[in-house]
Amino acid sequence: MGETLVRYRVHTQSVSATKAAAMLRAVAAIHAAQLEKFGLRDPEHLHESLVAFDPIASLDLFTRIERWLCTLREANRNHRCHEPEIFDRLLEARWFETAGRAFQLGIRGWKIWRNSVVHRASRRDDLRFFLRALRQDLGRPFRQS
């Protein structure tokens, strides 16, 4: 049954293939409505960068995303839309995931990640990101063990 389901879901006439633009518009509307509760707008579309799977290509974008997360954190503390501790954990997880797409920025990217107020990771994760960033700066491919 699993094999049949995969065949069924992956084809050019699937809803995600034929209605992709409509789904993206719906997600953007949901984001806008949620941000409105915080009194925020996202003219740079940084919120979309948080849910994308693309690598973070520049230190500038990485820094802007970090500032956006800090803005969300502060807005939640002011508007109390969500329990602050839970919301902070969510932001920390999103920052960690974003960092995983930014290791190619090297040690400078690692420093931005490490020094952020939304940073919260284990020493192991800190070390893993640092080593990936260092290897990037040294021009060596990263091998996970």
mmCIF file of the C-alpha atoms, coordinates in Angstrom:
data_MODEL
# 
_entry.id   MODEL 
# 
loop_
_atom_site.group_PDB 
_atom_site.id 
_atom_site.type_symbol 
_atom_site.label_atom_id 
_atom_site.label_alt_id 
_atom_site.label_comp_id 
_atom_site.label_asym_id 
_atom_site.label_entity_id 
_atom_site.label_seq_id 
_atom_site.pdbx_PDB_ins_code 
_atom_site.Cartn_x 
_atom_site.Cartn_y 
_atom_site.Cartn_z 
_atom_site.occupancy 
_atom_site.B_iso_or_equiv 
_atom_site.pdbx_formal_charge 
_atom_site.auth_seq_id 
_atom_site.auth_comp_id 
_atom_site.auth_asym_id 
_atom_site.auth_atom_id 
_atom_site.pdbx_PDB_model_num 
ATOM 1   C CA . MET A 1 1   ? 0.000  0.000  0.000   1.00 0.00 ? 1   MET A CA 1 
ATOM 2   C CA . GLY A 1 2   ? 2.854  2.459  0.759   1.00 0.00 ? 2   GLY A CA 1 
ATOM 3   C CA . GLU A 1 3   ? 4.230  2.106  -2.735  1.00 0.00 ? 3   GLU A CA 1 
ATOM 4   C CA . THR A 1 4   ? 0.839  2.733  -4.339  1.00 0.00 ? 4   THR A CA 1 
ATOM 5   C CA . LEU A 1 5   ? 0.298  5.815  -2.189  1.00 0.00 ? 5   LEU A CA 1 
ATOM 6   C CA . VAL A 1 6   ? 3.643  7.258  -3.278  1.00 0.00 ? 6   VAL A CA 1 
ATOM 7   C CA . ARG A 1 7   ? 2.776  6.718  -6.935  1.00 0.00 ? 7   ARG A CA 1 
ATOM 8   C CA . TYR A 1 8   ? -0.584 8.357  -6.366  1.00 0.00 ? 8   TYR A CA 1 
ATOM 9   C CA . ARG A 1 9   ? 0.834  11.437 -4.662  1.00 0.00 ? 9   ARG A CA 1 
ATOM 10  C CA . VAL A 1 10  ? 3.752  12.175 -6.975  1.00 0.00 ? 10  VAL A CA 1 
ATOM 11  C CA . HIS A 1 11  ? 2.435  13.189 -10.365 1.00 0.00 ? 11  HIS A CA 1 
ATOM 12  C CA . THR A 1 12  ? 1.891  16.323 -12.445 1.00 0.00 ? 12  THR A CA 1 
ATOM 13  C CA . GLN A 1 13  ? -1.852 16.442 -11.774 1.00 0.00 ? 13  GLN A CA 1 
ATOM 14  C CA . SER A 1 14  ? -1.594 16.353 -7.976  1.00 0.00 ? 14  SER A CA 1 
ATOM 15  C CA . VAL A 1 15  ? -3.146 19.192 -6.008  1.00 0.00 ? 15  VAL A CA 1 
ATOM 16  C CA . SER A 1 16  ? 0.278  20.436 -4.919  1.00 0.00 ? 16  SER A CA 1 
ATOM 17  C CA . ALA A 1 17  ? 1.399  20.566 -8.558  1.00 0.00 ? 17  ALA A CA 1 
ATOM 18  C CA . THR A 1 18  ? -1.725 22.141 -10.049 1.00 0.00 ? 18  THR A CA 1 
ATOM 19  C CA . LYS A 1 19  ? -2.588 24.475 -7.165  1.00 0.00 ? 19  LYS A CA 1 
ATOM 20  C CA . ALA A 1 20  ? 0.901  25.499 -6.033  1.00 0.00 ? 20  ALA A CA 1 
ATOM 21  C CA . ALA A 1 21  ? 0.361  29.213 -6.649  1.00 0.00 ? 21  ALA A CA 1 
ATOM 22  C CA . ALA A 1 22  ? -2.970 29.182 -4.800  1.00 0.00 ? 22  ALA A CA 1 
ATOM 23  C CA . MET A 1 23  ? -1.400 27.339 -1.860  1.00 0.00 ? 23  MET A CA 1 
ATOM 24  C CA . LEU A 1 24  ? 1.459  29.856 -1.682  1.00 0.00 ? 24  LEU A CA 1 
ATOM 25  C CA . ARG A 1 25  ? -1.036 32.731 -1.692  1.00 0.00 ? 25  ARG A CA 1 
ATOM 26  C CA . ALA A 1 26  ? -2.999 31.037 1.101   1.00 0.00 ? 26  ALA A CA 1 
ATOM 27  C CA . VAL A 1 27  ? 0.142  30.559 3.187   1.00 0.00 ? 27  VAL A CA 1 
ATOM 28  C CA . ALA A 1 28  ? 1.120  34.214 2.617   1.00 0.00 ? 28  ALA A CA 1 
ATOM 29  C CA . ALA A 1 29  ? -2.364 35.304 3.750   1.00 0.00 ? 29  ALA A CA 1 
ATOM 30  C CA . ILE A 1 30  ? -2.070 33.174 6.900   1.00 0.00 ? 30  ILE A CA 1 
ATOM 31  C CA . HIS A 1 31  ? 1.361  34.655 7.639   1.00 0.00 ? 31  HIS A CA 1 
ATOM 32  C CA . ALA A 1 32  ? 0.043  38.192 7.125   1.00 0.00 ? 32  ALA A CA 1 
ATOM 33  C CA . ALA A 1 33  ? -2.913 37.554 9.445   1.00 0.00 ? 33  ALA A CA 1 
ATOM 34  C CA . GLN A 1 34  ? -0.674 36.125 12.154  1.00 0.00 ? 34  GLN A CA 1 
ATOM 35  C CA . LEU A 1 35  ? 1.800  38.993 11.851  1.00 0.00 ? 35  LEU A CA 1 
ATOM 36  C CA . GLU A 1 36  ? -1.053 41.486 12.046  1.00 0.00 ? 36  GLU A CA 1 
ATOM 37  C CA . LYS A 1 37  ? -1.816 40.168 15.544  1.00 0.00 ? 37  LYS A CA 1 
ATOM 38  C CA . PHE A 1 38  ? 1.680  41.357 16.484  1.00 0.00 ? 38  PHE A CA 1 
ATOM 39  C CA . GLY A 1 39  ? 1.189  44.681 14.731  1.00 0.00 ? 39  GLY A CA 1 
ATOM 40  C CA . LEU A 1 40  ? 3.821  43.697 12.151  1.00 0.00 ? 40  LEU A CA 1 
ATOM 41  C CA . ARG A 1 41  ? 4.182  43.551 8.398   1.00 0.00 ? 41  ARG A CA 1 
ATOM 42  C CA . ASP A 1 42  ? 6.823  41.706 6.416   1.00 0.00 ? 42  ASP A CA 1 
ATOM 43  C CA . PRO A 1 43  ? 7.635  43.820 3.338   1.00 0.00 ? 43  PRO A CA 1 
ATOM 44  C CA . GLU A 1 44  ? 10.940 41.982 2.803   1.00 0.00 ? 44  GLU A CA 1 
ATOM 45  C CA . HIS A 1 45  ? 9.242  38.561 2.895   1.00 0.00 ? 45  HIS A CA 1 
ATOM 46  C CA . LEU A 1 46  ? 11.669 37.379 5.558   1.00 0.00 ? 46  LEU A CA 1 
ATOM 47  C CA . HIS A 1 47  ? 8.971  35.240 7.110   1.00 0.00 ? 47  HIS A CA 1 
ATOM 48  C CA . GLU A 1 48  ? 8.885  33.199 3.912   1.00 0.00 ? 48  GLU A CA 1 
ATOM 49  C CA . SER A 1 49  ? 12.641 32.645 4.257   1.00 0.00 ? 49  SER A CA 1 
ATOM 50  C CA . LEU A 1 50  ? 11.965 30.927 7.572   1.00 0.00 ? 50  LEU A CA 1 
ATOM 51  C CA . VAL A 1 51  ? 9.934  28.169 5.954   1.00 0.00 ? 51  VAL A CA 1 
ATOM 52  C CA . ALA A 1 52  ? 11.930 27.828 2.735   1.00 0.00 ? 52  ALA A CA 1 
ATOM 53  C CA . PHE A 1 53  ? 14.379 25.017 2.159   1.00 0.00 ? 53  PHE A CA 1 
ATOM 54  C CA . ASP A 1 54  ? 16.844 27.078 0.130   1.00 0.00 ? 54  ASP A CA 1 
ATOM 55  C CA . PRO A 1 55  ? 20.347 27.722 1.452   1.00 0.00 ? 55  PRO A CA 1 
ATOM 56  C CA . ILE A 1 56  ? 20.922 31.097 3.077   1.00 0.00 ? 56  ILE A CA 1 
ATOM 57  C CA . ALA A 1 57  ? 23.119 32.675 0.422   1.00 0.00 ? 57  ALA A CA 1 
ATOM 58  C CA . SER A 1 58  ? 24.442 35.815 2.125   1.00 0.00 ? 58  SER A CA 1 
ATOM 59  C CA . LEU A 1 59  ? 25.482 37.161 5.497   1.00 0.00 ? 59  LEU A CA 1 
ATOM 60  C CA . ASP A 1 60  ? 23.130 40.074 4.885   1.00 0.00 ? 60  ASP A CA 1 
ATOM 61  C CA . LEU A 1 61  ? 20.096 37.794 4.518   1.00 0.00 ? 61  LEU A CA 1 
ATOM 62  C CA . PHE A 1 62  ? 21.161 35.721 7.528   1.00 0.00 ? 62  PHE A CA 1 
ATOM 63  C CA . THR A 1 63  ? 21.504 38.889 9.627   1.00 0.00 ? 63  THR A CA 1 
ATOM 64  C CA . ARG A 1 64  ? 18.119 40.214 8.449   1.00 0.00 ? 64  ARG A CA 1 
ATOM 65  C CA . ILE A 1 65  ? 16.456 36.898 9.329   1.00 0.00 ? 65  ILE A CA 1 
ATOM 66  C CA . GLU A 1 66  ? 18.036 37.014 12.784  1.00 0.00 ? 66  GLU A CA 1 
ATOM 67  C CA . ARG A 1 67  ? 16.743 40.571 13.295  1.00 0.00 ? 67  ARG A CA 1 
ATOM 68  C CA . TRP A 1 68  ? 13.294 39.477 12.102  1.00 0.00 ? 68  TRP A CA 1 
ATOM 69  C CA . LEU A 1 69  ? 13.215 36.680 14.685  1.00 0.00 ? 69  LEU A CA 1 
ATOM 70  C CA . CYS A 1 70  ? 14.217 39.179 17.373  1.00 0.00 ? 70  CYS A CA 1 
ATOM 71  C CA . THR A 1 71  ? 11.432 41.495 16.175  1.00 0.00 ? 71  THR A CA 1 
ATOM 72  C CA . LEU A 1 72  ? 8.927  38.632 16.426  1.00 0.00 ? 72  LEU A CA 1 
ATOM 73  C CA . ARG A 1 73  ? 10.177 37.809 19.899  1.00 0.00 ? 73  ARG A CA 1 
ATOM 74  C CA . GLU A 1 74  ? 9.818  41.391 21.088  1.00 0.00 ? 74  GLU A CA 1 
ATOM 75  C CA . ALA A 1 75  ? 6.390  41.798 19.429  1.00 0.00 ? 75  ALA A CA 1 
ATOM 76  C CA . ASN A 1 76  ? 5.133  38.692 21.192  1.00 0.00 ? 76  ASN A CA 1 
ATOM 77  C CA . ARG A 1 77  ? 6.369  39.978 24.534  1.00 0.00 ? 77  ARG A CA 1 
ATOM 78  C CA . ASN A 1 78  ? 4.537  43.266 23.921  1.00 0.00 ? 78  ASN A CA 1 
ATOM 79  C CA . HIS A 1 79  ? 1.282  41.819 22.557  1.00 0.00 ? 79  HIS A CA 1 
ATOM 80  C CA . ARG A 1 80  ? 1.229  38.525 24.498  1.00 0.00 ? 80  ARG A CA 1 
ATOM 81  C CA . CYS A 1 81  ? -0.276 36.619 21.575  1.00 0.00 ? 81  CYS A CA 1 
ATOM 82  C CA . HIS A 1 82  ? 1.473  33.427 22.663  1.00 0.00 ? 82  HIS A CA 1 
ATOM 83  C CA . GLU A 1 83  ? 3.024  32.159 25.871  1.00 0.00 ? 83  GLU A CA 1 
ATOM 84  C CA . PRO A 1 84  ? 6.498  33.820 25.731  1.00 0.00 ? 84  PRO A CA 1 
ATOM 85  C CA . GLU A 1 85  ? 8.483  30.784 26.848  1.00 0.00 ? 85  GLU A CA 1 
ATOM 86  C CA . ILE A 1 86  ? 6.835  28.532 24.268  1.00 0.00 ? 86  ILE A CA 1 
ATOM 87  C CA . PHE A 1 87  ? 7.111  31.140 21.526  1.00 0.00 ? 87  PHE A CA 1 
ATOM 88  C CA . ASP A 1 88  ? 10.786 31.701 22.328  1.00 0.00 ? 88  ASP A CA 1 
ATOM 89  C CA . ARG A 1 89  ? 11.412 27.955 21.996  1.00 0.00 ? 89  ARG A CA 1 
ATOM 90  C CA . LEU A 1 90  ? 9.729  28.007 18.608  1.00 0.00 ? 90  LEU A CA 1 
ATOM 91  C CA . LEU A 1 91  ? 11.922 30.911 17.485  1.00 0.00 ? 91  LEU A CA 1 
ATOM 92  C CA . GLU A 1 92  ? 15.028 29.148 18.797  1.00 0.00 ? 92  GLU A CA 1 
ATOM 93  C CA . ALA A 1 93  ? 14.124 26.032 16.814  1.00 0.00 ? 93  ALA A CA 1 
ATOM 94  C CA . ARG A 1 94  ? 13.500 28.080 13.677  1.00 0.00 ? 94  ARG A CA 1 
ATOM 95  C CA . TRP A 1 95  ? 16.833 29.871 14.135  1.00 0.00 ? 95  TRP A CA 1 
ATOM 96  C CA . PHE A 1 96  ? 18.589 26.532 14.544  1.00 0.00 ? 96  PHE A CA 1 
ATOM 97  C CA . GLU A 1 97  ? 16.950 25.207 11.349  1.00 0.00 ? 97  GLU A CA 1 
ATOM 98  C CA . THR A 1 98  ? 17.876 28.391 9.491   1.00 0.00 ? 98  THR A CA 1 
ATOM 99  C CA . ALA A 1 99  ? 21.481 28.051 10.650  1.00 0.00 ? 99  ALA A CA 1 
ATOM 100 C CA . GLY A 1 100 ? 21.538 24.574 9.153   1.00 0.00 ? 100 GLY A CA 1 
ATOM 101 C CA . ARG A 1 101 ? 20.952 26.227 5.788   1.00 0.00 ? 101 ARG A CA 1 
ATOM 102 C CA . ALA A 1 102 ? 23.657 28.849 6.408   1.00 0.00 ? 102 ALA A CA 1 
ATOM 103 C CA . PHE A 1 103 ? 26.818 26.911 7.305   1.00 0.00 ? 103 PHE A CA 1 
ATOM 104 C CA . GLN A 1 104 ? 28.294 27.804 3.905   1.00 0.00 ? 104 GLN A CA 1 
ATOM 105 C CA . LEU A 1 105 ? 28.619 31.383 5.194   1.00 0.00 ? 105 LEU A CA 1 
ATOM 106 C CA . GLY A 1 106 ? 31.597 30.209 7.200   1.00 0.00 ? 106 GLY A CA 1 
ATOM 107 C CA . ILE A 1 107 ? 32.784 31.382 10.602  1.00 0.00 ? 107 ILE A CA 1 
ATOM 108 C CA . ARG A 1 108 ? 31.205 34.822 10.171  1.00 0.00 ? 108 ARG A CA 1 
ATOM 109 C CA . GLY A 1 109 ? 27.808 33.127 9.782   1.00 0.00 ? 109 GLY A CA 1 
ATOM 110 C CA . TRP A 1 110 ? 28.498 30.932 12.797  1.00 0.00 ? 110 TRP A CA 1 
ATOM 111 C CA . LYS A 1 111 ? 29.284 34.035 14.889  1.00 0.00 ? 111 LYS A CA 1 
ATOM 112 C CA . ILE A 1 112 ? 25.988 35.670 13.877  1.00 0.00 ? 112 ILE A CA 1 
ATOM 113 C CA . TRP A 1 113 ? 24.137 32.484 14.819  1.00 0.00 ? 113 TRP A CA 1 
ATOM 114 C CA . ARG A 1 114 ? 26.024 31.935 18.059  1.00 0.00 ? 114 ARG A CA 1 
ATOM 115 C CA . ASN A 1 115 ? 25.689 35.524 19.316  1.00 0.00 ? 115 ASN A CA 1 
ATOM 116 C CA . SER A 1 116 ? 21.982 35.893 18.608  1.00 0.00 ? 116 SER A CA 1 
ATOM 117 C CA . VAL A 1 117 ? 19.538 36.363 21.466  1.00 0.00 ? 117 VAL A CA 1 
ATOM 118 C CA . VAL A 1 118 ? 17.389 33.658 19.861  1.00 0.00 ? 118 VAL A CA 1 
ATOM 119 C CA . HIS A 1 119 ? 20.297 31.191 19.937  1.00 0.00 ? 119 HIS A CA 1 
ATOM 120 C CA . ARG A 1 120 ? 19.868 28.191 22.169  1.00 0.00 ? 120 ARG A CA 1 
ATOM 121 C CA . ALA A 1 121 ? 21.643 25.017 21.209  1.00 0.00 ? 121 ALA A CA 1 
ATOM 122 C CA . SER A 1 122 ? 23.614 22.245 22.785  1.00 0.00 ? 122 SER A CA 1 
ATOM 123 C CA . ARG A 1 123 ? 27.397 22.357 22.838  1.00 0.00 ? 123 ARG A CA 1 
ATOM 124 C CA . ARG A 1 124 ? 27.349 19.482 20.366  1.00 0.00 ? 124 ARG A CA 1 
ATOM 125 C CA . ASP A 1 125 ? 25.228 21.468 17.910  1.00 0.00 ? 125 ASP A CA 1 
ATOM 126 C CA . ASP A 1 126 ? 27.425 24.543 18.424  1.00 0.00 ? 126 ASP A CA 1 
ATOM 127 C CA . LEU A 1 127 ? 30.499 22.478 17.685  1.00 0.00 ? 127 LEU A CA 1 
ATOM 128 C CA . ARG A 1 128 ? 28.898 20.798 14.666  1.00 0.00 ? 128 ARG A CA 1 
ATOM 129 C CA . PHE A 1 129 ? 27.945 24.146 13.085  1.00 0.00 ? 129 PHE A CA 1 
ATOM 130 C CA . PHE A 1 130 ? 31.365 25.606 13.942  1.00 0.00 ? 130 PHE A CA 1 
ATOM 131 C CA . LEU A 1 131 ? 33.188 22.700 12.265  1.00 0.00 ? 131 LEU A CA 1 
ATOM 132 C CA . ARG A 1 132 ? 30.991 22.881 9.160   1.00 0.00 ? 132 ARG A CA 1 
ATOM 133 C CA . ALA A 1 133 ? 31.614 26.641 8.967   1.00 0.00 ? 133 ALA A CA 1 
ATOM 134 C CA . LEU A 1 134 ? 35.358 26.216 9.515   1.00 0.00 ? 134 LEU A CA 1 
ATOM 135 C CA . ARG A 1 135 ? 35.595 23.569 6.810   1.00 0.00 ? 135 ARG A CA 1 
ATOM 136 C CA . GLN A 1 136 ? 33.668 25.875 4.496   1.00 0.00 ? 136 GLN A CA 1 
ATOM 137 C CA . ASP A 1 137 ? 36.176 28.664 5.150   1.00 0.00 ? 137 ASP A CA 1 
ATOM 138 C CA . LEU A 1 138 ? 39.063 26.265 4.582   1.00 0.00 ? 138 LEU A CA 1 
ATOM 139 C CA . GLY A 1 139 ? 37.500 25.027 1.348   1.00 0.00 ? 139 GLY A CA 1 
ATOM 140 C CA . ARG A 1 140 ? 37.068 21.438 2.437   1.00 0.00 ? 140 ARG A CA 1 
ATOM 141 C CA . PRO A 1 141 ? 33.853 19.483 1.995   1.00 0.00 ? 141 PRO A CA 1 
ATOM 142 C CA . PHE A 1 142 ? 32.028 18.524 5.145   1.00 0.00 ? 142 PHE A CA 1 
ATOM 143 C CA . ARG A 1 143 ? 31.609 14.841 5.911   1.00 0.00 ? 143 ARG A CA 1 
ATOM 144 C CA . GLN A 1 144 ? 29.148 13.841 8.590   1.00 0.00 ? 144 GLN A CA 1 
ATOM 145 C CA . SER A 1 145 ? 30.154 10.968 10.795  1.00 0.00 ? 145 SER A CA 1 
# 
